[in-house]
Amino acid sequence: MGSSNLNINSKITDIFAYQVFDSRGVPTVACVVKLASGHVGEAMVPSGASTGEKEAIELRDNDPKNYFGKGVNKAVDNVNKVIAPKLIGLNAFDQLTVDQAMIKLDNTPNKAKLGANAILSVSLAVSKAAAKAQNSSLFQYISNKLIGLNTTNFVLPVPMLNVINGGAHADNYIDFQEFMIMPLGAKKMHEALKMTSETFHALQNLLKKRGLNTNKGDEGGFAPNLKLAEDALDIMVEAIKLAGYKPWDDIAIAIDVAASEFYDEDKKLYVFKKGIKANILNTKDWSLTSKEMIAYLEKLTKKYPIISIEDGLSENDWEGMNQLTKTIGSHIQIVGDDTYCTNAELAKKGVAQNTTNSILIKLNQIGSISETIQTIEVAKKANWSQVISHRSGETEDTTIADLAVAAQTGQIKTGSMSRSERIAKYNRLLYIEIELGDKGKYLGWNTFTNIKPKNFNI
């Protein structure tokens, strides 16, 4: 992964980290890496709200007098005082050696000592500096040098664009976390984003017309006080039509259930606690077994133009996820996020057990670009689809846009048509589309190679 031939100009000469803010106003880590050539790479790391149990550890200060314990001075110090002295002099073109050196320094299974946020900030900044030193776009560098694809033809990803937030991402009554639109009928990247923008604004107008809240959640989607997933799906279908598009053929729907957030481990029940707490739902009818949850999700796919379901069951309910995939996975994308946490070993286990047919990829869940690529390669080998994803606490860093193109994943999940930290990724994709010209293809429906979507009329 990357060249090991040391060019004097590719030597790392300086590494410096500092504390910045993410999109929630919470501290996060930024890093600057300088090479002997004078090229500089800068990176910022994101942070999640609903996190998987198996994620690499995000190191926080836990000082209640400093950002209510959310400061990252420890992680910053680990970069500046521990990591930097060990990496200075290494070849920035040898990403694997750089990342492995940090992993060895940490020497814990989940990066708990130095912090995944510290390690990832350096990993990304090194890759960006190296790309500049080779006078290459980041996506081309990652693809050719880190992944080894050696191609000039690329796939531009279909967006999973968040339009309604719920769960841990919004102060409303909906337990499902994200409701997204996928412009699968588009032919080009810019056309896809036009379709999503128009649908987003059509939805805003519908919500206003009905006196519903148009405040935004963490990822830029609306957070209206709707009662059920069905309410969100109904108004989304209406918005797609209002924007002049056909549900399913032009724009399909993806949902992130984030079921771990409302799974009662002791009772082995999916308890829709937000709705129950607000006295909108009753406990008896909305405390579902794994089997009942699968039946509920299947019912939704028959009623609405849903093509993708993420984390439909708890990250620890592997048997349930397997059954969900058996039930509807022939024609619906079943995405594992918390189930795998971008961990190659967990992904291999999922492949062996047919737990899902798709994987969500988040850089900060594993903590280095090398390990992220390894997980993507596990999924590709199994013919699983891969969805490159942001986090709810984002920054203006656009690495994931380049990664989606570099790894030819065909799908990206990076928030809504509002909030600059989300729009930055879409704007980066628009630039990449221009840069690639006819060497960049937008696949639309053809992005799905391991499922056979059924015709859906609404």
C-alpha positions in Angstrom: 0.0 0.0 0.0 2.0 3.0 -1.3 5.6 3.1 -2.5 8.4 2.2 -0.1 11.0 3.9 -2.3 12.3 6.8 -0.2 12.6 10.0 -2.1 14.3 12.7 -0.1 11.4 15.0 -1.0 8.8 12.7 0.4 10.3 12.6 3.9 7.9 13.7 6.6 9.6 16.7 8.2 6.9 18.0 10.6 3.6 16.9 12.2 1.5 19.3 14.1 -2.0 18.7 15.6 -4.4 21.2 17.2 -7.9 21.4 18.5 -10.7 22.6 16.2 -14.5 22.3 16.3 -16.9 19.9 14.5 -20.3 20.8 13.2 -21.9 20.5 16.7 -19.4 22.9 18.2 -17.6 20.0 19.9 -13.8 19.9 19.9 -12.1 17.5 17.4 -8.5 17.0 16.1 -6.9 18.7 13.1 -3.5 17.8 11.8 -0.9 19.3 9.5 1.8 17.2 7.9 4.8 18.8 6.1 7.2 17.1 3.7 10.7 17.9 2.7 9.4 18.9 -0.7 7.4 21.7 1.0 4.1 20.1 0.3 1.5 20.2 3.2 -1.4 18.0 4.0 -4.2 19.0 6.3 -7.0 16.9 7.8 -9.8 17.1 10.4 -11.5 14.1 11.9 -15.3 13.7 12.5 -17.2 12.3 15.5 -20.3 10.2 15.8 -23.4 10.6 18.0 -24.7 7.0 17.7 -21.6 4.9 17.9 -21.0 1.2 17.6 -19.7 -0.7 20.6 -16.8 -2.1 18.5 -15.6 1.3 17.2 -12.0 2.4 17.8 -11.8 4.7 20.8 -12.1 8.5 20.3 -9.9 9.9 23.0 -11.5 12.7 25.0 -10.0 14.6 28.0 -13.0 13.8 30.3 -12.3 17.0 32.2 -15.8 18.4 33.2 -14.3 21.9 33.4 -13.0 21.7 29.8 -15.8 21.5 27.2 -17.9 19.4 29.6 -15.3 16.6 29.2 -15.3 16.7 25.4 -11.9 18.4 24.9 -9.3 16.6 22.8 -6.1 18.0 24.3 -4.9 14.5 25.2 -5.3 13.4 21.6 -3.6 16.5 20.3 -0.7 16.0 22.7 -0.4 12.4 21.6 0.1 13.5 18.1 2.6 16.3 18.9 4.6 14.5 21.6 4.3 10.8 20.9 3.4 10.2 17.2 5.3 13.0 15.6 8.8 12.1 16.9 8.4 8.5 15.7 7.1 9.4 12.2 9.4 12.3 11.2 11.8 11.0 8.6 9.4 8.3 7.3 8.4 8.2 3.7 4.9 9.8 3.2 4.5 7.6 0.1 4.5 4.5 2.2 1.1 4.9 3.9 1.0 1.4 5.3 4.3 1.8 7.1 3.2 5.1 8.5 -0.2 3.7 9.7 1.4 0.5 11.1 3.9 2.6 13.0 1.1 4.4 14.8 -0.8 1.3 15.5 2.3 -0.3 17.0 2.9 2.8 19.1 -0.7 2.6 20.4 -0.5 -1.2 21.0 -4.1 -1.6 22.0 -6.9 -3.5 20.0 -9.0 -0.3 19.8 -6.5 2.5 19.7 -7.5 3.4 23.3 -4.0 4.7 24.3 -3.3 7.3 21.6 -6.9 7.7 20.4 -8.3 6.8 16.9 -9.0 10.6 16.5 -5.2 11.3 16.9 -4.1 8.4 14.7 -6.6 9.2 11.9 -5.8 12.9 11.8 -2.2 12.0 11.0 -3.1 9.2 8.6 -5.3 11.4 6.5 -2.9 14.4 6.6 0.0 12.2 5.4 -2.1 10.9 2.4 -3.0 14.4 1.5 0.6 15.6 1.6 1.7 12.6 -0.4 -0.9 13.3 -3.1 0.2 16.9 -3.4 3.9 15.8 -3.6 2.9 13.6 -6.6 0.9 16.4 -8.2 -2.1 14.2 -8.0 -5.7 14.7 -7.0 -6.4 12.9 -3.7 -8.8 10.4 -5.2 -6.3 9.5 -7.9 -3.5 9.1 -5.4 -5.6 6.9 -3.1 -6.9 4.8 -6.0 -3.6 4.3 -7.8 -1.0 4.3 -4.9 -2.9 3.1 -1.9 -5.5 0.7 -3.4 -3.5 -0.2 -6.5 -6.3 0.1 -9.0 -4.1 1.8 -11.6 -7.0 3.2 -13.6 -8.0 6.5 -15.2 -11.7 5.6 -15.2 -13.7 6.2 -12.1 -17.2 5.8 -10.7 -19.0 8.8 -9.2 -21.1 7.8 -6.1 -24.9 7.8 -5.9 -25.7 10.0 -2.9 -27.8 8.8 0.0 -29.0 12.3 0.9 -30.6 12.8 4.3 -33.9 14.6 4.3 -35.5 13.7 7.6 -33.6 13.1 10.9 -34.8 11.1 13.9 -33.3 8.9 16.6 -30.1 10.2 18.2 -29.7 12.9 15.5 -32.9 14.9 16.3 -35.1 16.1 19.2 -38.3 14.6 17.8 -40.4 11.5 18.3 -39.1 9.2 15.5 -36.9 6.4 16.7 -35.5 5.6 13.2 -32.4 7.8 12.7 -32.3 8.7 9.1 -34.6 8.9 6.1 -32.7 9.5 2.8 -33.3 9.8 -0.9 -31.2 8.2 -3.6 -31.3 9.7 -7.1 -30.9 6.4 -8.9 -32.6 7.6 -12.2 -30.0 10.3 -12.8 -27.4 9.9 -15.5 -24.8 12.3 -14.2 -23.5 13.5 -10.8 -24.7 17.1 -11.2 -28.1 15.8 -12.3 -28.3 13.6 -9.2 -27.6 16.5 -6.9 -30.1 18.7 -8.8 -32.8 16.1 -8.2 -32.0 15.8 -4.5 -31.8 19.6 -4.0 -35.2 20.1 -5.7 -36.7 17.3 -3.6 -35.2 18.7 -0.4 -36.8 22.1 -1.0 -40.1 20.5 -2.1 -40.1 18.7 1.3 -39.4 21.9 3.1 -42.4 23.6 1.4 -44.6 20.7 2.3 -43.6 20.7 6.0 -44.2 24.5 6.2 -47.5 24.2 4.5 -48.6 21.6 7.1 -47.3 23.7 10.0 -44.5 21.1 10.8 -41.1 22.0 12.1 -38.5 22.8 9.5 -35.6 22.9 12.0 -32.6 20.8 11.0 -31.1 17.8 12.8 -27.3 17.1 13.1 -26.9 16.0 9.5 -28.9 18.8 7.9 -32.2 16.9 7.4 -35.5 18.2 8.8 -36.6 17.1 12.2 -40.4 17.5 12.2 -42.4 16.1 15.1 -43.8 13.2 13.2 -45.1 10.1 15.0 -44.0 7.1 13.0 -41.6 6.1 10.2 -44.6 5.8 8.0 -45.4 9.5 8.5 -41.8 10.4 7.3 -42.0 8.1 4.4 -45.4 9.4 3.3 -44.3 13.0 3.1 -41.0 12.0 1.4 -42.9 10.3 -1.4 -45.1 13.3 -1.7 -42.1 15.6 -1.9 -40.5 13.5 -4.6 -43.6 13.8 -6.7 -43.9 17.5 -6.0 -40.4 18.0 -7.2 -41.4 16.4 -10.5 -39.9 13.0 -10.1 -41.2 9.5 -10.0 -40.7 7.6 -6.7 -38.5 4.6 -7.2 -37.7 5.0 -10.9 -36.1 8.5 -10.4 -35.6 8.6 -6.7 -35.7 5.7 -4.2 -35.6 5.8 -0.4 -32.9 4.6 2.0 -33.4 4.4 5.8 -31.0 4.1 8.7 -32.9 2.4 11.5 -30.0 2.6 13.9 -31.8 -0.2 15.8 -29.0 -0.6 18.4 -30.1 2.8 19.9 -33.5 1.4 20.9 -32.7 -2.3 21.5 -33.2 -3.5 25.1 -30.4 -6.1 25.5 -32.0 -7.6 28.6 -35.5 -8.0 27.2 -34.3 -8.7 23.7 -36.9 -6.3 22.4 -36.8 -3.3 20.1 -38.5 -0.6 22.2 -39.6 2.5 20.4 -38.7 4.6 23.4 -38.8 8.1 21.9 -42.4 7.6 20.7 -43.4 5.8 23.9 -41.8 8.5 26.2 -43.9 11.1 24.3 -47.0 9.1 24.9 -47.5 8.8 21.1 -46.9 5.1 21.0 -47.9 2.4 23.5 -45.4 0.1 25.0 -47.2 -3.1 24.2 -47.5 -2.6 20.5 -44.1 -1.0 20.0 -41.8 -3.4 21.9 -40.9 -5.8 19.1 -39.1 -9.1 19.0 -36.4 -9.6 16.4 -38.9 -11.5 14.3 -41.5 -8.8 14.6 -39.0 -6.1 13.7 -38.1 -8.0 10.5 -41.8 -8.3 9.6 -42.2 -4.5 10.2 -39.3 -3.6 8.0 -40.5 -6.0 5.3 -43.9 -4.4 5.4 -42.3 -1.0 4.9 -40.4 -2.2 1.8 -43.7 -3.4 0.3 -45.5 -0.1 0.9 -42.8 2.4 0.2 -40.0 2.7 -2.5 -37.3 1.6 -0.1 -34.1 0.2 -1.7 -31.7 0.3 1.3 -32.0 -0.5 5.0 -29.1 0.2 7.3 -28.7 -1.3 10.8 -32.3 -2.7 10.7 -31.5 -4.7 13.8 -29.1 -4.3 16.7 -25.4 -4.6 16.2 -25.4 -7.6 18.5 -28.4 -9.3 16.9 -26.4 -11.1 14.2 -29.0 -13.8 13.9 -31.7 -11.2 13.3 -29.6 -9.4 10.7 -29.0 -12.7 8.9 -32.7 -13.4 8.9 -33.5 -9.9 7.6 -31.0 -10.5 4.8 -32.5 -13.9 4.0 -36.0 -12.3 4.0 -35.5 -9.3 1.8 -31.8 -9.2 0.9 -32.3 -10.5 -2.6 -33.8 -7.2 -3.7 -33.1 -4.8 -0.9 -29.6 -3.5 0.1 -29.0 -4.5 3.8 -26.2 -2.3 5.2 -24.2 -3.1 8.3 -22.8 -0.1 10.1 -22.6 -0.7 13.9 -22.5 -4.4 13.1 -19.0 -4.1 11.6 -17.6 -0.7 12.6 -15.4 -0.6 9.5 -13.4 -3.5 11.0 -12.0 -6.0 8.5 -12.2 -8.9 10.9 -15.8 -8.2 11.7 -16.6 -7.8 8.0 -15.0 -11.2 7.3 -17.2 -12.7 10.0 -20.3 -11.1 8.5 -19.4 -12.4 5.0 -19.0 -15.9 6.5 -22.4 -15.7 8.2 -24.2 -13.9 5.4 -25.2 -11.3 7.9 -25.8 -8.5 5.4 -25.1 -7.8 1.8 -23.5 -4.3 2.2 -21.2 -2.4 4.6 -21.0 1.2 5.7 -17.5 2.6 5.7 -16.5 5.3 8.3 -12.9 6.3 8.5 -13.0 7.1 12.2 -14.6 3.8 13.2 -11.3 2.1 12.6 -8.9 5.0 12.7 -6.6 4.9 9.7 -6.9 5.1 5.9 -4.9 1.8 5.5 -7.3 -0.2 7.7 -10.3 1.4 6.0 -9.1 0.3 2.6 -8.5 -3.2 3.9 -12.2 -3.4 5.0 -13.4 -2.1 1.7 -11.3 -4.8 0.0 -13.0 -7.5 2.2 -16.4 -6.3 1.0 -15.4 -6.1 -2.6 -14.1 -9.6 -2.5 -17.4 -10.8 -1.2 -19.3 -8.8 -3.8 -20.9 -6.7 -1.1 -21.8 -3.1 -1.9 -19.9 -0.4 0.1 -21.3 3.0 1.2 -18.7 5.6 2.2 -20.1 7.6 5.1 -19.7 10.8 7.1 -20.4 11.2 10.8 -23.1 13.3 12.5 -20.3 15.5 13.9 -18.6 16.6 10.7 -16.0 19.2 9.5 -15.2 20.9 6.3 -12.8 18.1 5.4 -13.8 16.4 2.2 -11.7 13.3 2.2 -14.7 10.9 2.1 -15.7 12.3 -1.3 -12.3 11.4 -2.7 -12.4 8.0 -1.0 -15.7 7.1 -2.5 -14.4 7.9 -6.0 -11.0 6.3 -5.4 -12.4 3.0 -4.1 -15.2 3.0 -6.8 -17.8 2.2 -4.1 -20.6 3.7 -6.1 -22.4 5.1 -3.0 -21.9 7.9 -0.5 -23.8 9.0 2.6 -22.9 12.5 3.6 -25.9 14.4 4.9 -28.4 16.8 3.5 -28.7 19.7 1.2 -28.0 22.1 4.0 -25.1 22.8 6.5 -21.8 23.6 4.8 -19.9 20.7 6.3 -22.3 18.4 4.3 -22.4 20.5 1.2 -18.6 20.6 1.0 -18.6 16.9 0.1 -21.1 17.4 -2.6 -19.3 20.4 -4.0 -16.1 18.3 -4.0 -17.9 15.6 -6.0 -19.1 18.2 -8.5 -15.5 19.3 -9.1 -14.3 15.8 -9.4 -17.0 15.2 -12.0 -15.6 18.1 -14.0 -12.0 17.0 -13.6 -12.8 13.5 -14.8 -14.9 14.4 -17.7 -15.9 11.3 -19.7 -13.7 9.2 -17.5 -16.1 9.6 -14.6 -19.3 7.5 -14.8 -22.4 7.8 -12.6 -24.0 4.4 -12.5 -27.4 5.1 -10.9 -29.4 1.9 -10.6 -26.4 0.0 -12.0 -24.6 0.6 -8.8 -26.4 -2.4 -7.4 -24.6 -5.5 -8.6 -25.4 -8.0 -5.8 -29.2 -7.5 -5.6 -32.0 -7.5 -8.1 -34.4 -4.6 -7.2 -38.0 -5.4 -7.9 -40.3 -3.2 -9.9 -42.2 -0.9 -7.6 -45.3 1.1 -8.5 -46.6 3.8 -6.3 
